[in-house]
Amino acid sequence: MTVHITDVGAAILVVASVVGYLVYKHSQATPGPASKGDLVGAITCGVAVLTALVLLLGGGTDPQTPATPGDAVSVPPRT
């Protein structure tokens, strides 16, 4: 099965991945006893960025043309 991702969708995924990576690296660099990297926080931040960008930019979905009334075959009603 092949999944086609549009350019906008791929860019959104890359941006969300980079943000998650940066959050993870930043949590490793902070001083403190529990500074081993917050993986859950990084994933949560990446998903939040992904969701926000999909809502704002549409996710790169191809808009479908609305069906016109002449597309459907009309069948006369039975009497």
N, CA, C and O atoms as a GROMACS GRO file, in nm:
protein
  316
    1MET      N    1   0.084  -0.117   0.000
    1MET     CA    2   0.000   0.000   0.000
    1MET      C    3   0.089   0.123   0.000
    1MET      O    4   0.182   0.134   0.080
    2THR      N    5   0.061   0.214  -0.088
    2THR     CA    6   0.139   0.336  -0.100
    2THR      C    7   0.057   0.453  -0.048
    2THR      O    8  -0.059   0.472  -0.087
    3VAL      N    9   0.117   0.532   0.039
    3VAL     CA   10   0.051   0.651   0.092
    3VAL      C   11   0.119   0.772   0.030
    3VAL      O   12   0.240   0.789   0.043
    4HIS      N   13   0.043   0.856  -0.035
    4HIS     CA   14   0.096   0.976  -0.096
    4HIS      C   15   0.080   1.093  -0.001
    4HIS      O   16  -0.031   1.119   0.046
    5ILE      N   17   0.189   1.163   0.028
    5ILE     CA   18   0.186   1.279   0.114
    5ILE      C   19   0.219   1.400   0.028
    5ILE      O   20   0.318   1.401  -0.046
    6THR      N   21   0.136   1.501   0.038
    6THR     CA   22   0.161   1.622  -0.041
    6THR      C   23   0.280   1.697   0.017
    6THR      O   24   0.329   1.665   0.126
    7ASP      N   25   0.326   1.797  -0.056
    7ASP     CA   26   0.442   1.875  -0.011
    7ASP      C   27   0.414   1.948   0.119
    7ASP      O   28   0.500   1.955   0.206
    8VAL      N   29   0.294   2.003   0.133
    8VAL     CA   30   0.258   2.075   0.255
    8VAL      C   31   0.253   1.977   0.372
    8VAL      O   32   0.301   2.010   0.481
    9GLY      N   33   0.196   1.861   0.352
    9GLY     CA   34   0.190   1.761   0.458
    9GLY      C   35   0.328   1.713   0.501
    9GLY      O   36   0.352   1.692   0.620
   10ALA      N   37   0.417   1.697   0.406
   10ALA     CA   38   0.554   1.656   0.438
   10ALA      C   39   0.627   1.765   0.514
   10ALA      O   40   0.701   1.737   0.608
   11ALA      N   41   0.606   1.890   0.475
   11ALA     CA   42   0.669   2.002   0.546
   11ALA      C   43   0.618   2.013   0.688
   11ALA      O   44   0.695   2.040   0.780
   12ILE      N   45   0.489   1.992   0.708
   12ILE     CA   46   0.431   1.995   0.842
   12ILE      C   47   0.491   1.885   0.928
   12ILE      O   48   0.525   1.909   1.044
   13LEU      N   49   0.505   1.766   0.874
   13LEU     CA   50   0.563   1.654   0.948
   13LEU      C   51   0.709   1.681   0.985
   13LEU      O   52   0.752   1.648   1.096
   14VAL      N   53   0.784   1.739   0.894
   14VAL     CA   54   0.925   1.770   0.921
   14VAL      C   55   0.936   1.876   1.030
   14VAL      O   56   1.019   1.864   1.120
   15VAL      N   57   0.854   1.981   1.023
   15VAL     CA   58   0.858   2.087   1.124
   15VAL      C   59   0.822   2.031   1.261
   15VAL      O   60   0.888   2.063   1.360
   16ALA      N   61   0.720   1.947   1.270
   16ALA     CA   62   0.680   1.889   1.397
   16ALA      C   63   0.790   1.798   1.453
   16ALA      O   64   0.813   1.796   1.574
   17SER      N   65   0.856   1.724   1.366
   17SER     CA   66   0.966   1.637   1.411
   17SER      C   67   1.084   1.718   1.463
   17SER      O   68   1.145   1.683   1.564
   18VAL      N   69   1.117   1.826   1.394
   18VAL     CA   70   1.228   1.911   1.438
   18VAL      C   71   1.196   1.977   1.572
   18VAL      O   72   1.283   1.986   1.658
   19VAL      N   73   1.074   2.024   1.589
   19VAL     CA   74   1.034   2.086   1.716
   19VAL      C   75   1.042   1.983   1.828
   19VAL      O   76   1.092   2.015   1.936
   20GLY      N   77   0.993   1.863   1.806
   20GLY     CA   78   1.003   1.758   1.907
   20GLY      C   79   1.147   1.725   1.942
   20GLY      O   80   1.179   1.706   2.059
   21TYR      N   81   1.233   1.719   1.842
   21TYR     CA   82   1.375   1.693   1.866
   21TYR      C   83   1.439   1.804   1.948
   21TYR      O   84   1.516   1.778   2.040
   22LEU      N   85   1.408   1.930   1.913
   22LEU     CA   86   1.466   2.042   1.986
   22LEU      C   87   1.418   2.047   2.131
   22LEU      O   88   1.495   2.080   2.220
   23VAL      N   89   1.293   2.013   2.154
   23VAL     CA   90   1.243   2.008   2.292
   23VAL      C   91   1.314   1.898   2.369
   23VAL      O   92   1.348   1.917   2.486
   24TYR      N   93   1.336   1.784   2.307
   24TYR     CA   94   1.406   1.675   2.373
   24TYR      C   95   1.550   1.715   2.407
   24TYR      O   96   1.598   1.691   2.518
   25LYS      N   97   1.619   1.776   2.311
   25LYS     CA   98   1.758   1.818   2.335
   25LYS      C   99   1.765   1.926   2.442
   25LYS      O  100   1.857   1.926   2.524
   26HIS      N  101   1.668   2.018   2.443
   26HIS     CA  102   1.667   2.124   2.543
   26HIS      C  103   1.644   2.066   2.683
   26HIS      O  104   1.703   2.112   2.780
   27SER      N  105   1.559   1.965   2.693
   27SER     CA  106   1.534   1.904   2.823
   27SER      C  107   1.655   1.825   2.872
   27SER      O  108   1.670   1.807   2.993
   28GLN      N  109   1.740   1.779   2.783
   28GLN     CA  110   1.863   1.712   2.824
   28GLN      C  111   1.965   1.811   2.878
   28GLN      O  112   2.042   1.779   2.968
   29ALA      N  113   1.964   1.932   2.823
   29ALA     CA  114   2.066   2.030   2.859
   29ALA      C  115   2.033   2.107   2.987
   29ALA      O  116   2.120   2.173   3.043
   30THR      N  117   1.909   2.098   3.034
   30THR     CA  118   1.874   2.173   3.154
   30THR      C  119   1.934   2.107   3.277
   30THR      O  120   1.934   1.984   3.288
   31PRO      N  121   1.985   2.187   3.370
   31PRO     CA  122   2.045   2.128   3.491
   31PRO      C  123   1.937   2.079   3.586
   31PRO      O  124   1.827   2.134   3.592
   32GLY      N  125   1.969   1.977   3.659
   32GLY     CA  126   1.876   1.924   3.757
   32GLY      C  127   1.891   1.774   3.769
   32GLY      O  128   1.957   1.711   3.686
   33PRO      N  129   1.830   1.717   3.872
   33PRO     CA  130   1.845   1.573   3.893
   33PRO      C  131   1.776   1.488   3.787
   33PRO      O  132   1.820   1.377   3.759
   34ALA      N  133   1.670   1.539   3.729
   34ALA     CA  134   1.596   1.459   3.630
   34ALA      C  135   1.617   1.515   3.490
   34ALA      O  136   1.520   1.530   3.416
   35SER      N  137   1.739   1.548   3.453
   35SER     CA  138   1.765   1.610   3.323
   35SER      C  139   1.821   1.509   3.223
   35SER      O  140   1.925   1.532   3.162
   36LYS      N  141   1.752   1.399   3.207
   36LYS     CA  142   1.797   1.296   3.113
   36LYS      C  143   1.721   1.301   2.982
   36LYS      O  144   1.736   1.212   2.898
   37GLY      N  145   1.641   1.402   2.964
   37GLY     CA  146   1.562   1.412   2.842
   37GLY      C  147   1.419   1.373   2.867
   37GLY      O  148   1.391   1.263   2.913
   38ASP      N  149   1.329   1.463   2.836
   38ASP     CA  150   1.187   1.438   2.858
   38ASP      C  151   1.126   1.391   2.727
   38ASP      O  152   1.083   1.472   2.645
   39LEU      N  153   1.123   1.262   2.707
   39LEU     CA  154   1.072   1.205   2.582
   39LEU      C  155   0.922   1.228   2.568
   39LEU      O  156   0.874   1.259   2.458
   40VAL      N  157   0.849   1.213   2.676
   40VAL     CA  158   0.703   1.231   2.670
   40VAL      C  159   0.671   1.377   2.637
   40VAL      O  160   0.581   1.404   2.557
   41GLY      N  161   0.742   1.469   2.698
   41GLY     CA  162   0.720   1.610   2.668
   41GLY      C  163   0.754   1.645   2.525
   41GLY      O  164   0.685   1.726   2.462
   42ALA      N  165   0.860   1.585   2.472
   42ALA     CA  166   0.899   1.611   2.334
   42ALA      C  167   0.794   1.556   2.236
   42ALA      O  168   0.760   1.623   2.138
   43ILE      N  169   0.745   1.437   2.262
   43ILE     CA  170   0.642   1.380   2.175
   43ILE      C  171   0.514   1.462   2.182
   43ILE      O  172   0.450   1.487   2.080
   44THR      N  173   0.477   1.503   2.303
   44THR     CA  174   0.357   1.583   2.320
   44THR      C  175   0.369   1.716   2.248
   44THR      O  176   0.274   1.761   2.184
   45CYS      N  177   0.484   1.779   2.258
   45CYS     CA  178   0.506   1.907   2.191
   45CYS      C  179   0.503   1.890   2.039
   45CYS      O  180   0.446   1.973   1.968
   46GLY      N  181   0.564   1.783   1.989
   46GLY     CA  182   0.563   1.757   1.846
   46GLY      C  183   0.423   1.732   1.792
   46GLY      O  184   0.388   1.779   1.684
   47VAL      N  185   0.343   1.657   1.868
   47VAL     CA  186   0.205   1.630   1.826
   47VAL      C  187   0.121   1.757   1.831
   47VAL      O  188   0.036   1.779   1.745
   48ALA      N  189   0.145   1.841   1.932
   48ALA     CA  190   0.072   1.967   1.941
   48ALA      C  191   0.104   2.058   1.824
   48ALA      O  192   0.015   2.122   1.768
   49VAL      N  193   0.231   2.065   1.786
   49VAL     CA  194   0.270   2.146   1.671
   49VAL      C  195   0.211   2.089   1.543
   49VAL      O  196   0.162   2.163   1.459
   50LEU      N  197   0.215   1.958   1.529
   50LEU     CA  198   0.158   1.892   1.412
   50LEU      C  199   0.009   1.922   1.400
   50LEU      O  200  -0.040   1.956   1.292
   51THR      N  201  -0.063   1.910   1.511
   51THR     CA  202  -0.207   1.936   1.510
   51THR      C  203  -0.237   2.081   1.475
   51THR      O  204  -0.326   2.108   1.394
   52ALA      N  205  -0.163   2.173   1.535
   52ALA     CA  206  -0.187   2.315   1.508
   52ALA      C  207  -0.160   2.349   1.362
   52ALA      O  208  -0.237   2.423   1.300
   53LEU      N  209  -0.052   2.295   1.306
   53LEU     CA  210  -0.021   2.325   1.166
   53LEU      C  211  -0.121   2.262   1.070
   53LEU      O  212  -0.154   2.321   0.968
   54VAL      N  213  -0.168   2.144   1.102
   54VAL     CA  214  -0.268   2.080   1.015
   54VAL      C  215  -0.397   2.161   1.018
   54VAL      O  216  -0.461   2.180   0.914
   55LEU      N  217  -0.435   2.210   1.136
   55LEU     CA  218  -0.556   2.291   1.145
   55LEU      C  219  -0.540   2.425   1.074
   55LEU      O  220  -0.634   2.474   1.012
   56LEU      N  221  -0.422   2.483   1.083
   56LEU     CA  222  -0.400   2.613   1.020
   56LEU      C  223  -0.379   2.604   0.869
   56LEU      O  224  -0.431   2.686   0.793
   57LEU      N  225  -0.304   2.505   0.825
   57LEU     CA  226  -0.267   2.496   0.684
   57LEU      C  227  -0.348   2.394   0.605
   57LEU      O  228  -0.334   2.385   0.483
   58GLY      N  229  -0.432   2.319   0.671
   58GLY     CA  230  -0.515   2.223   0.600
   58GLY      C  231  -0.451   2.088   0.580
   58GLY      O  232  -0.516   1.999   0.525
   59GLY      N  233  -0.330   2.069   0.619
   59GLY     CA  234  -0.266   1.939   0.610
   59GLY      C  235  -0.225   1.898   0.471
   59GLY      O  236  -0.178   1.786   0.451
   60GLY      N  237  -0.242   1.984   0.374
   60GLY     CA  238  -0.202   1.951   0.239
   60GLY      C  239  -0.298   1.858   0.168
   60GLY      O  240  -0.260   1.793   0.070
   61THR      N  241  -0.420   1.851   0.214
   61THR     CA  242  -0.517   1.765   0.147
   61THR      C  243  -0.558   1.830   0.016
   61THR      O  244  -0.569   1.952   0.005
   62ASP      N  245  -0.581   1.748  -0.082
   62ASP     CA  246  -0.626   1.798  -0.211
   62ASP      C  247  -0.776   1.824  -0.204
   62ASP      O  248  -0.853   1.733  -0.173
   63PRO      N  249  -0.818   1.946  -0.232
   63PRO     CA  250  -0.961   1.973  -0.226
   63PRO      C  251  -1.034   1.898  -0.337
   63PRO      O  252  -0.990   1.896  -0.452
   64GLN      N  253  -1.144   1.838  -0.301
   64GLN     CA  254  -1.223   1.765  -0.400
   64GLN      C  255  -1.326   1.861  -0.457
   64GLN      O  256  -1.381   1.945  -0.386
   65THR      N  257  -1.352   1.845  -0.585
   65THR     CA  258  -1.452   1.931  -0.648
   65THR      C  259  -1.590   1.883  -0.605
   65THR      O  260  -1.616   1.762  -0.603
   66PRO      N  261  -1.676   1.975  -0.572
   66PRO     CA  262  -1.811   1.934  -0.531
   66PRO      C  263  -1.887   1.873  -0.648
   66PRO      O  264  -1.869   1.912  -0.763
   67ALA      N  265  -1.970   1.779  -0.617
   67ALA     CA  266  -2.047   1.712  -0.721
   67ALA      C  267  -2.154   1.807  -0.775
   67ALA      O  268  -2.220   1.878  -0.700
   68THR      N  269  -2.169   1.805  -0.904
   68THR     CA  270  -2.274   1.887  -0.966
   68THR      C  271  -2.400   1.803  -0.978
   68THR      O  272  -2.392   1.680  -0.983
   69PRO      N  273  -2.515   1.868  -0.983
   69PRO     CA  274  -2.639   1.790  -0.990
   69PRO      C  275  -2.648   1.699  -1.111
   69PRO      O  276  -2.720   1.599  -1.106
   70GLY      N  277  -2.577   1.728  -1.220
   70GLY     CA  278  -2.584   1.646  -1.340
   70GLY      C  279  -2.497   1.522  -1.333
   70GLY      O  280  -2.504   1.438  -1.423
   71ASP      N  281  -2.414   1.507  -1.228
   71ASP     CA  282  -2.326   1.392  -1.219
   71ASP      C  283  -2.402   1.263  -1.188
   71ASP      O  284  -2.366   1.157  -1.239
   72ALA      N  285  -2.502   1.272  -1.108
   72ALA     CA  286  -2.577   1.152  -1.070
   72ALA      C  287  -2.677   1.114  -1.180
   72ALA      O  288  -2.733   1.201  -1.247
   73VAL      N  289  -2.696   0.986  -1.196
   73VAL     CA  290  -2.794   0.938  -1.293
   73VAL      C  291  -2.931   0.946  -1.228
   73VAL      O  292  -2.954   0.888  -1.121
   74SER      N  293  -3.021   1.015  -1.292
   74SER     CA  294  -3.155   1.028  -1.232
   74SER      C  295  -3.244   0.914  -1.281
   74SER      O  296  -3.252   0.885  -1.400
   75VAL      N  297  -3.310   0.854  -1.186
   75VAL     CA  298  -3.402   0.744  -1.216
   75VAL      C  299  -3.541   0.794  -1.181
   75VAL      O  300  -3.564   0.844  -1.072
   76PRO      N  301  -3.633   0.779  -1.272
   76PRO     CA  302  -3.770   0.826  -1.242
   76PRO      C  303  -3.830   0.743  -1.128
   76PRO      O  304  -3.807   0.623  -1.120
   77PRO      N  305  -3.906   0.807  -1.041
   77PRO     CA  306  -3.968   0.732  -0.931
   77PRO      C  307  -4.072   0.634  -0.981
   77PRO      O  308  -4.139   0.657  -1.081
   78ARG      N  309  -4.084   0.524  -0.907
   78ARG     CA  310  -4.184   0.423  -0.944
   78ARG      C  311  -4.323   0.472  -0.906
   78ARG      O  312  -4.342   0.540  -0.805
   79THR      N  313  -4.418   0.437  -0.990
   79THR     CA  314  -4.556   0.478  -0.962
   79THR      C  315  -4.639   0.368  -0.905
   79THR      O  316  -4.757   0.388  -0.877
   0.00000   0.00000   0.00000
